[in-house]
Amino acid sequence: MHRSSKYTRRRFVQIASSFAVAQAFLPPWARSFEAADLAGVPGLEGNRFDLNVAHSPVHIDGRKGHGVLVNGQMPAPLLRWREGDELTLNVTNHLEEDTSIHWHGILLPFEMDGVPGVTFPGIRPGETFTYRFKLQQSGTYWYHSHSGLQEQQGHFGPIIIDPAEPDAIEYDREYVVVLSDWTFEHPHKVFARLKKHSDVYNRQQRTLGDFFDDVRRKGFTAAWKDRAMWGRMRMNPTDLSDVTGVVYTYLINGHSPYANWQGLFRAGERVKLRFINASAMSIFNVRIPGLPMTVVASDGLDVKPVETDEFQIGVAETFDVVVRPAKAPYTIMAETNDRSGYARATLTPEAGLVAPVPKLRPRPLLSMKDMAMNHNGQHEGGGHGHHHHGAMQMQKQMQTHDHPKGPGVVGLAQNPVKRLSERPLGLEQEPHRVLVYTDLESRQRNPDLRPPEREMELHLTSNMERYMWSFDGVKFSEVTEPLRFRHGERLRLTLVNDTMMPHPIHLHGMFFDLVTKEHDHKPRKHTVVVKPGEKLSMDITADAPGDWAFHCHLLYHMHAGMMRVVRVVGSA
């Protein structure tokens, strides 16, 4: 097996270093193809790093913007580490505001986790904070700011941790594929607009013409009842994403679709693609037309290889896939889940060749199923019928004391169900294979096979009109007590999504076993997308003492309050 040899690694660092100064003055698409070819993003490797956070210009398609970048790069430098190494990372803040770096998915002491106000005070202007920790894992991860909305301004970068033992999956060449969303509007302005009008960026709302189409399909009475119910709930079936292609440019490795990042290959090679969704608000559906993908890892940890043609990647998730391209170029197509835009790149045997770019598929619509209001005792995945008493029953349910209530809760899922085996919205009818969570099985046996000794339930709640996002109806700024895990206990945490949107939920400091079914190869993850109206469970071994953030990784949702602190204390 030919993997990245020492020569290639050294050459990677040399090229990345030699181009670093030049690249500071070039737009992203003018970066050296040779430098990009070595891993996808210019980077650094070793066990000691100096990272500088500063204001920097960002150039997208000839337009200049303002970013908060690490070492002047977007994405920030690829950090290449080795399992078992002790790391020292000096992070210097050149901004006039606090900053931070969170090492997403990395197991470490909580003091090194980089969440201001939870694990440390943050890095003050002009100060240097030194992160020190020993690597206990390998795989694909990433890092980003946990301060304000800096992540939206380009403060994120990829991590590859090489395993101490030879990789079980053979490949000849690899790239990171970092997905992100860029806006030339200042993120605080974006957030202020969302607070005033939550659908300000939704230009795909239903029209009178759509209503008449509905009448033709299902009759006037059914169409009218459907519209009336959405109106009573003050919700919109096109509300798939808060911030859309109206204001976003979608990027791969810092390149727009026009700039078209390219990765070279030789025909017949096994190419490993390490997908990282480092966007602020965008969930992507990823496919490479004409080229099957074998998924070999999720969130940095190995899974039993599974072949697919398309997968959805939530914000903050990572997926490793292996492909075997022939002699033709291929388009890497990353379409947003609301179909308002896309990122694309090209895998090619020769620089400059391109493949056709698929047209955006029709925008999908939410149904009453996505509010868990229409199942009527049906099994998982059943039916798309509309239950017109749902809004009334939701309001009644809100009055009970067993469920979240208050100004941050406009409704609760009447009958939430497991949806882990369901394809994501808009991909249900695709003729090709689409990855679902139940396809994933850990390659290694789960390390803790104890049954859960305790259960906890949390509701994902919102008031979309007021752009309020929370857990159990309480936003982070109003929470007085952390969620308490006992050190060493085996806990089943169940999440119920009472909102109409998918939420990528991230637990810091620990992996969880996603309960796809009761077996000892559950996929182990740090982030999971919870579908609308879904109820899912994760089994957690509380083996990391300290305070840990637990939040929705949609940046503006977290900023609005969809976050809690998990405190691991005492003993089970």
N, C-alpha and C positions, 0 to 999 in steps of 0.2 A: 504494500500500500504506500502510495506517495502522499504524504501530508505536508503541511507547511514546514519545509526543512529549515535548519538553522540559517542557511544561506538566504533563503527567501525571507525569513523573519528579519535578519539584519538588513537586507536590502529594503524591506518594507519601512523600517525605521529611518534608514538613510534617506530614502526618497521623500518620505513624509517630512523629515527635518529640512532637507534641502529646498523643498517647495514651500515651507511654512511662511517664510517672509514674503515670497512672491505672491502667494495666494491671498495674503491680507489685502492686496490691492486689486484682486481680480474678482469678477462676479463668479458665482458657484459653477456656472457651466463652462468657465474658462480654465478650471483646474486641470492639471495634467491627467490625461487618460491613463498613463502608466502608473501614476501614484494611486489613482482610484482603483486601478485593476487589482492591486494587491490585497485589498480587503473590503473596499467599498467606501471607507471614510479614512482620511489620513489620521495617524494615531501615534501612540507611545506605548512602550512596554517596559517591563522591569518590575521593581518592587518599591521604587521611590519616585514620586511624581510632584511636580509643581504646577498647580492649576491657578490661573488668574481670571477672575470674573470682572468684566468691564463692559462699558457701553461700546458698541462697535457698529459700523454700517453693515447693512444687509442688502444685497442686490438680487432682485428676482425679476427676470425677464426685462432687464434694462431699467427697472424702476428701483430707486434707492429707498430703503427703509432703515429703521433704527432697531437694533437688537441689544439684548443683554447676553453676551456670549462668553464662552470659556476658551481662553487662548486664541481669541479672534476667529473661532470656527463655528459654523452651524452646518451639521451637528457638531457638538464639542468633540475633542479628540477621542478616537477609539482607544480605550484602555485595555491592553492585553495583559492579563494576569495568569498566574499559575497556581493551581490548587495546592494548599499547604504553605504557601508563601506568607510571610509577615509583611504587611504593606504599611507604607508611610505616605500620606497624601497631604501636602501643604496647600491649602486653599486660601488665596489672598483676595480680599474684596477691594476693588478699585471703584466701586459705585459710591453714590452719596446716600444709599439706603442699605439696610441689612440684606444679607444674602445667606445661602446655605446650599449644601449638596446632600441629597438623600441617595443612598446606594440601593436602588430598587431591587428587591428580591434577595439581597445579600444577608446572610446570617452573621450577626456581629453583636457586640455588647450594645445595649440600648443607647448609651452615651454617645456612640459613634453613628447613630442612625440618621442624624441631621434634620430633625424636625423642630423648628423654632417653637418655643413655648411648651414643648412636650418632652424632648430629650436633651435640649441644650438651648442657650439663649439666642442662637443665631450668630452670624459673623458680622461684626460692626464694620462700618466704613473704615478703610485703611488698615484693618486688622487681618492677621493670618490665623486660621484655625488648622490644627494638625489632626487628621484622622489616622488612627492606628488600629489595625485589626488583622487577625489571621484568617486566611481563606479556608473554609470548610467544605467547599463545593466547586463544581465546574459547570460550564454551560454559557448560555446567552442571557445577558442582563443589560441593565442600562442605569444611567444616573441623571438626576435633574434637580433643579431648585425646588425647595419646599417653602419658599418665601414669596408672599404676594402672588402676582400673576407672571413672574419672571419666566416660568416654563413656556408660556405662550410666546415669549420674546426671543426664544432660541436657546434657552439655558437647559440643554439636554444633550446626552451623548451615549454611545453604545459601549458595552463591556463584553469582552470574550474572556472566559476563564478556561484555560487548557487543563484537561484532567491530568492527575498525577500518573495514572495508568493509561496505556494506549486506548484510544477511543474505540468503542465496540462497533461503531458505524464507520465504514470506510468511505473516504471521499478523496478526490484529487485536487479540488480547488474550493475556496469558500469566499463568500461575501456577506457582509452585513447589509440588510435592506431596511433602512430606518425611515419609517413613515411619519410624516408630520403635517401640521396645518399652519399656514402663515397668514397673518392679517396685517395690512398696513395701518389699520386703525389701532390706536393704543388699547391694550386689553381692558384697562379700567373704563374706557369709553364704551367698549363692547358690553361690559358688565352693567354699566349704568343704563344703557339702552335696553338690555334684557329686563332690568328691574322695572322700567317704565312700560315696556310692551314686550312680553315674553316671546311673541311671534314676529318680532321686527325683521328677522332674517329669513322668515319662511315665505318665499315667493311662490310656493307651490300649492297654495290653498285652493280648495275646491270651488268651482265656478258654477254659474247657472247651467252652463252646457253639461257639466258633470252630473248635475241633478237630473237633467232630461235623459242622459245616458242611463242613469239608475232607474228612471221610470220605465224606459224601454226594456231593461233587463228584468226587473222584478215587480213592476206595477207601481201605480201612483201611491197607493196607501202605504205599502212597505217602504218605498223611498222616502215619503214624507215623515213617517214614524222614525226612520233612521236619522234623518236630518234633525228632527225635533229633539231626539234624545241627545245627540251630540251638543245641540244648543243648550239644553237644560244643564248638561254637565259642564258647559263652557269649555269644551275641549274640541280639538280638531284632529280628525283622522290622518292629517298629513304632518302632525307634529312628531317627526321621527328624529329630528336633530335641532338643537337650539341655535347653533351657529352653522351656517351652510356655505355652499360655494358662492353665494351672493357676495360674501366678504372674504372668503378663504381662497388661497392658492394652496393646492395639495402637493407635497414634495416627497421625493425619494432621495435619500442621502443629500438633502439640500438642493435638489434639482427639481425644477418645475416640469410638467409634462412637455412643454416646449423645449426646455433645455435637455431633457431625456438622458438621465444617467445611463451609462452603458457598462456592462460587465462582460469581459471576454471569456471565451472557453474554447477548448479543442473538442471536436466532435467525438462523442463517446465517453467523455470524461464524466465522472460523478461530481456534480457541483452542489455543494451545501450552501443553502441560502438561509441566513439567520434573520428572520423577520422580527422587527421591534416596532410596536406602535407607540411612538413617542409624541403623538399629537395631544393637543389640549382637550379637544371635544369630539374627535371624529373616529367613528367605527368604520372599518374598511372590510369589504369583501374582496378577497385576493384570488386571482386565477392567472394561469399562464396558458392561453389558448394553444391547444395542440401538444401540450407537454404535461403529462401526469406528474403529480408531486407526491413524494412519500414523506409523511410527517414522522419525524424521529424524536422530537423533543417539544415540550410545552413548558413555558415559564422556566426554562433552564434545565429541567429534569427530563431524563430519557423516558420515552414512551415506546411501547411495542410498535414497530413500524406499521403504518397504515396508509394505503394509497388513496388519494382523493384528487378531485379536479378543481375544487374551490374550498376555501375556508374563510370564516369570519374571524377577524382579530380585533378584540376590544382594546380600548385605550389602556396601555401599560402591559398588555399581554405580550409574550414572545412565542414564536413558533419556529422551529428549525425544520426545514424540508430538504430532501435530496432529490435532484433531478438529473436525467441523463439526456441532454440535448443532442440532436443530430446536427447536420451541417447548416441548418437554416437559422436566421435570427428569430427570437421569440419576444413577445411583449409581456412584461410583468404588469398586469392590470390590477390596480387597487381602487375599486369603485366605492364611494361612500355609501353607507347603508340607506341614506335618503335619496341617493342618485342625483345629487346636486352638483357633483363634480368627481374628479378622479386624480390619482397620481399614477404615473407610468414610468417604466424604465425598459431597457432592452438588454436581453442576453444575446450576445452575438459572437460568431466565430471570427468576425473581422470588424475593426473599428469603422463606424459610420453606417453600417447596414441597419435597416429598421424593418419591423414587421407591422402588419396592419394593427391599428388601434381600434378595438371594438367600440361601437356606439354605446352611449349610456342606455341602460335598460329602463323600462317604464317605472315611474315612481310607485312603490307599493303603498297600500293604505292600511292603517290600523283597523281592527274590527273589535266588536264587543268582547271577543275572545281575549284580546290583549288587556282588557280590564277584568278578566276572570269573572265575567258576568253571564256567560251563556252555556256553561257546561251541563247544568241540570243533571248531575250525577253521571255524566259521561266519563269514560276512561281517559287517560292521558292522551293528549293530541286530538281529542274528539271535536268535531263539528265547528262550523263557523256561523251558526245561526245567531240571530240577534234577539236578546231577551229584553223587551222594552220596559219591564218593571225594574230593571237593574238600578237606575239612578235613585229611585225612591228607596229601594232596599239598602243601597249603600248609605243613604242618609240616615236611615233607621239604625244601621249598624254603628254609625259614628256615635250615636247617643249612648251606646253601652260603655261600661267602664273597663271592659276587658281589652279595649283597642285604643290605639293612639287617637287623640282628638286635639282640637285647638285650631288657631288661624293658619297653621302650616299644613293642615290636612283637609283636602277637599273631598276625599272619598277613599274607601277601602275596598280591596279586592273581595268580592262576595264569596268566591269559590276558587282560591288560588290552587294551581295544580303543578305537578312536576312537568317541566318542559325540556329537560336536558336532552331528550332524544329527538326533539323537534328541530327542523332546520330553521335558521333565522328568517325573520320577516323578509319577504321578497324573493327568497330562494327556494320556496316550497315546490314550485313547479319546474325548476330547472331540470333538463333531461340528463345532466351529468351528475357525478358524485359530489356531494357537499358534506364536509366534515361536521359532525355534531359531537357534543361532549361525551356522549356514551360510546363513541368510537375510540376514545382514549383510554388506554390502560398503562399503568406504570410498568416500565420494563423490569424494575426490581420489585420484590415483594415489599409491601408497606412496612415501615420499620416498627410501627406500634399497632398490634392487632387486638388490643384490648377493646371491648365494647365501650361506648360512651357511658360514663357514670352520672352525667348530668346533661340537661338540655337547656338551651337558651334560645329565645325567638326575638328577632328584631324586624321591624317593619321599615321599608323604604318609603318615605312619605313626601308629599309635595303639595304646594298650592301654586300651580303654573301661572295663574293670572298675576300673582304677586312675586313670582320667581323666588319662591321659598322652597328650599330642599333640606331634608332632615332625616334622622332616624327616629322612629316612634314619635313623630310630630314635634321633636325638640331640636332646634338647631344648635350647633357646637357652642356658640357663645353663651347659650342659656343652660348648658349642661353643668350640673354641680358635682356629679359623681362619675368616676370612670366605670366601665364594664370590668368586673373583677373575675379573673381566672385564677384558680389555685395552682401554684407551681407543681407540675408533674401530673395534673389531672388530665383525663381524656374527656373532652367536651364535645357535644354536638351542637353547633350553632346553626339555626335555621333562619333563612332570610325570606321575607315575604315582600314582593314588589307590589305596592299599592298604587304605583304611578303608571302612566301610559308609555314610559320610555325605558329602554334597556339601560342598565347601570353596571359599569365595570367596577366591582367592589374589591378593594385591595387591603390585605392584612399585612402590616409590617412585622418583621422579626421572626415569623414562623411560616412554614408551609402548612397547608391544610389538605386533607384528603377529601376530594369532591365525591359526595355520595351518589355515584351514578347507579350502582347496584351494590348489594352486600357481597363483596369479595375482597381478597387481600391484594389486589392490584389496582386500587382506585387511583385515578390520576391525581398527582400531588401538584398543587398550584399555589401561587401567591395572589392571583387576580382571577376573578370569574365574572362573566357577563350574566346578570340576572335579567331575564326577559320580562316584559310587561305581564302582570298577572301571574307571575311564576312564584312557586315556593320551592326552594332548594335547601339542601343541608350540606354542611362541611364538618368533618371530624377533625378536631384540633388537639394536639398534644402540647399542653402549655409548658414548654421546656425552656422558655427564655424569660428570666426574671426582668422586671422593669416596666416602663411605660412605653406603649406602642400605639402609633396612629392606626386607625381603621376607618376607611373613607371611600366614597365614590371617587373614581379617578377622572371623571369629567371635571375639568379644572374649575369651571364656573359653578358647578354644583357643590364642590367642596368649599369653595370660597363663600357660597351662600349659606353653608352650614351643615352639609351632609358629611359629617365626620364625628367620630367618637375617639376616646382614648381607652385602650385595653390595658389594664394593670395586672401583671402577673406577680402574685405575692404569696408568701407563706408556703404551705405544702398541702398536698391533696389528702 
